[in-house]
Amino acid sequence: MKKLLIDLSALYNIYSGLGQVALSYGRYFEKHYKADKTGYRLYLLLPKKYFGAFGNEIRYISSDSWWRRHSRYLFPKIDVWHSIDQITRFKPYSTKTKHIITIHDLNYLYEEKDAKKRATAQRRIQRTIKRTNQIVCISDFTKREVERNFRLDGKLCRVIYNHVKPLDVSKARRPDIDIRTPFFFAIGVLAEKKNFHVLLDLMKLLPEKHLYIAGKDNYVGGLPAPYADMIRKRIDSENIDNITLMGGISDEEKIWMYRHCEAFLIPSLLEGFGLPVIEAMQAGKPVFSSPKTSLEEIGNRFAFFWNNFDAQTMKKVIDDNLEEFYRNASLIE
């Protein structure tokens, strides 16, 4: 029986975008994998605390031990190995193993200010591309970025959009905090690339609305990055009392927020895909979005885009489209 390994080591941070992608893979296999029917043996590489989480027919390999990354003798012989993200430190050791890599984004090109670290990341991904048999990108934008920045040596690079599971509204659970209505919702790690600080001046112009931002602080080198602290200090010092930072929330709470918000806001500068855009649309909510990177591709004609992040301009886009959205049933559908 052929052996397939899926690298879900990104589950170490369940609140990150890649962690959510890894979780979706695990849940898919939990529901659909049957060894006697699929004809292959499935191995999941993931943190040990998830052993057994996705069914008993699956073989689990721990990604917790750092030395496992460097020991070819600790892995079974794998026929096909899928790295579901480009930042994993794990890789197949045998050249006989067919390797597939999914590339979500090249954000380090824009986020990393240290040229040496940028170059290191570039070399690491180039080595992975050299070794791989198939490159998958999650958007046309990412595909163009990959083709522009790497030598592909004739290897096929194809686009497969992320799967977006239907929101299970039966599991929606109200967060255990005071929720003021009507409210806007935003979600994402509190990092510079998410550009949440532009919403502070926007909300000053919308005192009748409340904004809830869900997401944990960003960490760099094991330490909290200063961006989230900057946002908190501004909220306090400028008395912006219509913004609440929720921290990390559960999937059930996220569904509730999507269902009950008046609009979803995403001012992000860097996205490989933009999953929350689709999730908010599933809930029938208007999406006000940055047009940067993949967001214009994903939001398409169904989102409302800010051409710049001037607070007055952003407010005008909301004012011009929010009420019209709810008057037009075809937009909600």
Secondary structure per residue as TSV (DSSP state, phi and psi in degrees):
chain	resnum	aa	ss	phi	psi
A	1	M	-	360.0	131.9
A	2	K	E	-64.2	149.6
A	3	K	E	-115.5	124.9
A	4	L	E	-114.2	128.9
A	5	L	E	-114.3	130.9
A	6	I	E	-112.7	123.5
A	7	D	E	-84.7	104.1
A	8	L	-	-109.8	30.5
A	9	S	G	-62.5	-18.0
A	10	A	G	-64.0	-10.6
A	11	L	G	-65.1	-8.7
A	12	Y	G	-60.7	-25.6
A	13	N	S	-126.7	88.9
A	14	I	T	-66.4	-20.4
A	15	Y	T	-88.7	-6.3
A	16	S	S	-83.1	164.8
A	17	G	H	-60.6	-43.4
A	18	L	H	-68.4	-32.8
A	19	G	H	-62.9	-38.9
A	20	Q	H	-68.8	-36.2
A	21	V	H	-63.3	-45.6
A	22	A	H	-61.0	-40.2
A	23	L	H	-62.8	-39.2
A	24	S	H	-63.4	-40.3
A	25	Y	H	-59.6	-49.0
A	26	G	H	-58.9	-43.6
A	27	R	H	-68.0	-33.9
A	28	Y	H	-62.5	-48.8
A	29	F	H	-68.1	-32.7
A	30	E	H	-58.2	-37.6
A	31	K	H	-84.2	-34.8
A	32	H	H	-112.8	-17.4
A	33	Y	-	-81.5	122.9
A	34	K	-	-134.9	114.2
A	35	A	H	-57.5	-38.6
A	36	D	H	-75.0	-16.0
A	37	K	H	-105.0	-31.7
A	38	T	H	-83.2	-25.5
A	39	G	-	82.5	13.6
A	40	Y	E	-142.5	155.7
A	41	R	E	-93.6	126.4
A	42	L	E	-102.0	130.8
A	43	Y	E	-118.2	135.0
A	44	L	E	-114.5	126.4
A	45	L	E	-96.8	112.7
A	46	L	E	-159.9	168.7
A	47	P	-	-58.2	144.5
A	48	K	G	-60.5	-28.2
A	49	K	G	-65.2	-13.8
A	50	Y	G	-97.2	5.2
A	51	F	T	-58.7	127.5
A	52	G	T	84.9	-7.9
A	53	A	T	-67.8	-23.6
A	54	F	T	-118.1	27.9
A	55	G	-	112.3	157.6
A	56	N	S	-89.8	-11.2
A	57	E	S	-83.6	-12.2
A	58	I	S	-87.7	142.9
A	59	R	E	-90.8	135.2
A	60	Y	E	-112.4	137.7
A	61	I	E	-125.2	131.0
A	62	S	E	-75.9	136.2
A	63	S	-	-102.4	7.9
A	64	D	-	-74.3	-36.6
A	65	S	-	-82.5	122.9
A	66	W	G	-62.0	-33.7
A	67	W	G	-72.4	-16.7
A	68	R	G	-64.7	-29.3
A	69	R	G	-62.3	-26.4
A	70	H	G	-107.6	4.0
A	71	S	-	-116.1	107.9
A	72	R	G	-68.1	-17.3
A	73	Y	G	-83.0	-6.9
A	74	L	G	-96.2	-0.8
A	75	F	S	-110.7	144.7
A	76	P	-	-68.6	167.1
A	77	K	-	-74.4	116.3
A	78	I	-	-105.2	137.8
A	79	D	S	-85.7	-44.1
A	80	V	E	-132.2	130.2
A	81	W	E	-123.2	122.9
A	82	H	E	-112.1	114.5
A	83	S	E	-88.7	112.8
A	84	I	S	-80.9	-2.2
A	85	D	S	-149.3	164.5
A	86	Q	S	-89.2	-6.1
A	87	I	S	-103.3	-0.2
A	88	T	-	-60.9	147.1
A	89	R	S	-94.0	-3.2
A	90	F	-	-94.0	149.9
A	91	K	-	-157.5	156.5
A	92	P	-	-70.9	144.7
A	93	Y	-	-96.1	-30.6
A	94	S	-	-86.5	134.1
A	95	T	T	-70.5	-11.7
A	96	K	T	-79.7	-17.0
A	97	T	S	-77.6	124.4
A	98	K	E	-74.3	132.2
A	99	H	E	-119.8	131.6
A	100	I	E	-118.6	132.9
A	101	I	E	-122.7	135.6
A	102	T	E	-102.7	125.4
A	103	I	E	-106.5	121.5
A	104	H	-	-91.2	-41.8
A	105	D	-	-164.4	168.5
A	106	L	-	-121.1	47.8
A	107	N	T	-60.6	-27.2
A	108	Y	H	-60.2	-25.7
A	109	L	H	-62.7	-26.1
A	110	Y	H	-109.6	-30.3
A	111	E	H	-84.5	-41.3
A	112	E	-	-77.1	115.8
A	113	K	-	-84.7	-20.3
A	114	D	-	-82.2	115.7
A	115	A	H	-61.7	-35.8
A	116	K	H	-66.6	-41.4
A	117	K	H	-67.4	-37.0
A	118	R	H	-61.4	-44.9
A	119	A	H	-65.7	-37.0
A	120	T	H	-63.5	-45.5
A	121	A	H	-62.6	-39.6
A	122	Q	H	-62.5	-44.8
A	123	R	H	-65.5	-39.4
A	124	R	H	-62.8	-44.9
A	125	I	H	-69.4	-36.4
A	126	Q	H	-62.3	-40.1
A	127	R	H	-63.5	-39.9
A	128	T	H	-64.0	-43.0
A	129	I	H	-63.0	-39.2
A	130	K	H	-61.6	-36.5
A	131	R	H	-81.8	-26.4
A	132	T	-	-76.9	160.8
A	133	N	S	-101.6	-24.6
A	134	Q	E	-147.7	131.5
A	135	I	E	-109.2	129.5
A	136	V	E	-118.6	133.4
A	137	C	E	-117.2	150.0
A	138	I	S	-92.3	-2.1
A	139	S	S	-157.8	161.1
A	140	D	H	-62.7	-35.8
A	141	F	H	-59.5	-48.3
A	142	T	H	-63.3	-39.9
A	143	K	H	-59.3	-44.1
A	144	R	H	-63.5	-39.4
A	145	E	H	-63.0	-43.7
A	146	V	H	-64.0	-46.3
A	147	E	H	-65.1	-28.6
A	148	R	H	-80.7	-27.6
A	149	N	H	-108.8	-8.2
A	150	F	S	-133.3	155.6
A	151	R	-	-85.4	118.7
A	152	L	-	-97.2	-13.0
A	153	D	T	51.2	40.8
A	154	G	T	80.2	2.2
A	155	K	-	-73.4	142.8
A	156	L	-	-70.2	131.5
A	157	C	E	-120.9	114.7
A	158	R	E	-121.4	157.8
A	159	V	E	-100.0	125.5
A	160	I	-	-129.4	111.4
A	161	Y	-	-66.0	149.7
A	162	N	-	-58.7	140.8
A	163	H	-	-70.7	137.2
A	164	V	-	-117.9	111.6
A	165	K	-	-74.3	146.2
A	166	P	-	-60.4	140.5
A	167	L	-	-67.7	125.0
A	168	D	-	-87.7	90.4
A	169	V	G	-65.8	-19.9
A	170	S	G	-67.3	-19.0
A	171	K	G	-97.2	0.6
A	172	A	-	-59.4	135.2
A	173	R	-	-136.5	128.3
A	174	R	-	-65.4	131.1
A	175	P	-	-60.6	150.3
A	176	D	S	-84.9	53.3
A	177	I	S	-139.6	165.5
A	178	D	-	-70.7	122.5
A	179	I	-	-109.3	118.7
A	180	R	-	-95.2	139.0
A	181	T	S	-120.0	153.5
A	182	P	S	-73.8	152.6
A	183	F	E	-137.3	154.3
A	184	F	E	-99.4	158.5
A	185	F	E	-131.9	142.4
A	186	A	E	-142.7	151.3
A	187	I	E	-146.0	143.5
A	188	G	S	153.0	157.9
A	189	V	-	-60.4	143.8
A	190	L	B	-80.0	80.5
A	191	A	S	-129.4	157.4
A	192	E	G	-55.2	-37.8
A	193	K	G	-63.7	-22.0
A	194	K	G	-79.7	-17.5
A	195	N	-	63.0	27.2
A	196	F	T	-64.3	-23.4
A	197	H	T	-62.4	-24.2
A	198	V	H	-68.7	-18.3
A	199	L	H	-76.3	-17.2
A	200	L	H	-65.0	-50.6
A	201	D	H	-67.5	-33.2
A	202	L	H	-60.4	-46.7
A	203	M	H	-69.9	-22.9
A	204	K	H	-62.3	-29.9
A	205	L	T	-86.6	-4.6
A	206	L	-	-127.3	61.9
A	207	P	T	-64.5	-18.5
A	208	E	T	-82.6	-8.9
A	209	K	S	-107.1	161.9
A	210	H	E	-126.7	143.9
A	211	L	E	-117.3	128.8
A	212	Y	E	-111.7	123.2
A	213	I	E	-110.8	116.6
A	214	A	E	-100.5	135.1
A	215	G	-	153.5	145.2
A	216	K	-	-82.4	163.5
A	217	D	B	-64.1	149.3
A	218	N	-	-82.0	141.5
A	219	Y	E	-118.9	138.0
A	220	V	E	-127.2	120.3
A	221	G	T	61.6	31.4
A	222	G	T	82.9	-1.4
A	223	L	E	-116.4	146.8
A	224	P	E	-64.6	132.0
A	225	A	-	-73.0	154.5
A	226	P	H	-74.1	-11.3
A	227	Y	H	-61.3	-47.9
A	228	A	H	-62.6	-39.2
A	229	D	H	-64.9	-37.5
A	230	M	H	-61.1	-43.3
A	231	I	H	-63.4	-44.8
A	232	R	H	-60.8	-43.8
A	233	K	H	-64.7	-39.1
A	234	R	H	-66.3	-42.3
A	235	I	H	-58.6	-42.3
A	236	D	H	-72.4	-50.4
A	237	S	H	-70.2	-28.5
A	238	E	T	-100.1	7.2
A	239	N	T	52.1	48.0
A	240	I	-	-88.6	90.4
A	241	D	T	-90.8	6.6
A	242	N	T	-111.1	27.8
A	243	I	E	-129.3	130.8
A	244	T	E	-123.1	125.9
A	245	L	E	-90.3	116.2
A	246	M	E	-87.5	-18.3
A	247	G	E	75.4	-165.9
A	248	G	S	-69.8	142.0
A	249	I	-	-128.3	160.3
A	250	S	-	-78.1	166.3
A	251	D	H	-59.2	-39.0
A	252	E	H	-65.5	-39.9
A	253	E	H	-70.0	-36.7
A	254	K	H	-61.5	-43.6
A	255	I	H	-60.6	-42.0
A	256	W	H	-62.0	-42.5
A	257	M	H	-65.6	-41.4
A	258	Y	H	-60.3	-44.5
A	259	R	H	-66.9	-32.5
A	260	H	H	-106.9	-6.2
A	261	C	-	-73.6	158.5
A	262	E	S	-84.1	-30.9
A	263	A	E	-159.6	155.9
A	264	F	E	-110.0	132.7
A	265	L	E	-115.0	132.9
A	266	I	E	-141.7	93.4
A	267	P	-	-90.5	19.7
A	268	S	-	-58.3	146.4
A	269	L	S	-95.0	-25.7
A	270	L	-	-136.4	113.8
A	271	E	-	-141.8	137.4
A	272	G	S	-81.7	-28.4
A	273	F	S	-137.4	-73.3
A	274	G	-	109.0	50.7
A	275	L	H	-54.7	-41.1
A	276	P	H	-58.6	-27.7
A	277	V	H	-59.4	-46.9
A	278	I	H	-69.0	-40.1
A	279	E	H	-61.8	-43.7
A	280	A	H	-64.2	-39.2
A	281	M	H	-65.7	-35.6
A	282	Q	H	-59.3	-34.2
A	283	A	T	-81.1	1.7
A	284	G	T	75.6	29.9
A	285	K	-	-108.5	147.0
A	286	P	-	-70.3	141.5
A	287	V	E	-114.2	123.5
A	288	F	E	-107.8	119.5
A	289	S	E	-134.1	151.7
A	290	S	-	-65.8	149.2
A	291	P	-	-93.6	10.0
A	292	K	S	-74.6	155.2
A	293	T	T	44.1	-121.5
A	294	S	T	-85.0	-7.0
A	295	L	H	-64.3	-36.8
A	296	E	H	-67.1	-35.7
A	297	E	H	-65.4	-43.4
A	298	I	H	-77.1	-44.7
A	299	G	H	-70.6	-35.6
A	300	N	G	52.8	-141.8
A	301	R	G	-81.7	1.5
A	302	F	G	-97.1	-7.4
A	303	A	S	-110.0	162.8
A	304	F	E	-107.4	127.3
A	305	F	E	-109.8	141.1
A	306	W	-	-88.3	125.6
A	307	N	S	-77.4	-22.0
A	308	N	S	-152.3	177.6
A	309	F	-	-109.6	24.5
A	310	D	-	-67.6	131.3
A	311	A	H	-58.8	-42.3
A	312	Q	H	-64.1	-40.2
A	313	T	H	-65.6	-42.4
A	314	M	H	-62.8	-42.1
A	315	K	H	-62.1	-41.2
A	316	K	H	-62.8	-40.1
A	317	V	H	-61.6	-41.1
A	318	I	H	-67.4	-47.2
A	319	D	H	-60.0	-38.1
A	320	D	H	-75.0	-19.8
A	321	N	H	-124.1	-20.0
A	322	L	H	-65.0	-53.7
A	323	E	H	-66.4	-38.1
A	324	E	H	-62.4	-37.0
A	325	F	H	-57.5	-47.3
A	326	Y	H	-76.3	-18.4
A	327	R	H	-80.4	-22.9
A	328	N	-	-103.0	100.4
A	329	A	H	-60.9	-30.6
A	330	S	H	-66.7	-30.5
A	331	L	H	-69.0	-40.6
A	332	I	H	-64.2	-40.2
A	333	E	-	-68.2	360.0
